[in-house]
């Protein structure tokens, strides 16, 4: 029940296209859903995050869509650029819990071809 | 804002030695810090959670005597890998959180290679 399942494992998109990564969770107590971007040899960087009281959040070219009833959320990268090529991780947590542990998805390696 | 600095970025040492990795929150006070381990092409595996001034809480299967964690101040946590062996070689990443309503911010990781 603690798992977060992420798909696809890898994704190749042409420059200018839309990249879509999906995640699903089981624990309905989760109330915080961030996405992290990681470049090789670096730590993850927070990209965008959503709380379950909204169904969509947009920041620039990045949009999170959240479906509470289906327990699913997704990251959309519009107008994908070669510089977006990285590994993306979704995660979930209970914000106000004692630990605030993040449960990470398995990761998606995105390659944007010029 | 919200910068987490990790040092060193890369360390190579001989089997049997102990290695200390530092994690600092530069522009905020971190109530909670987390230590992760990441193998190539895999996700982040949480090793332990530490709150300032308290003993760390280790995840199941992580040897607390092997991976010593100290969180002595609101801006510094250290991970010491004791008597390191080649199987301990990995990418270790820390993160820090100011309080329950703030996100985790990650350091740039430490590549540990044990010969």
Interface residues (C-beta under 8 A of the other chain):
Chain A: X32 X34 X36 X41 X42 X43 X44 X45 X46 X49 X89 X95 X96 X97 X99 X100 X101 X102 X104 X105 X106 X107 X109
Chain B: X4 X6 X32 X34 X41 X42 X43 X44 X46 X49 X57 X93 X95 X97 X100 X101 X103 X104 X105 X106 X107 X108 X109 X111
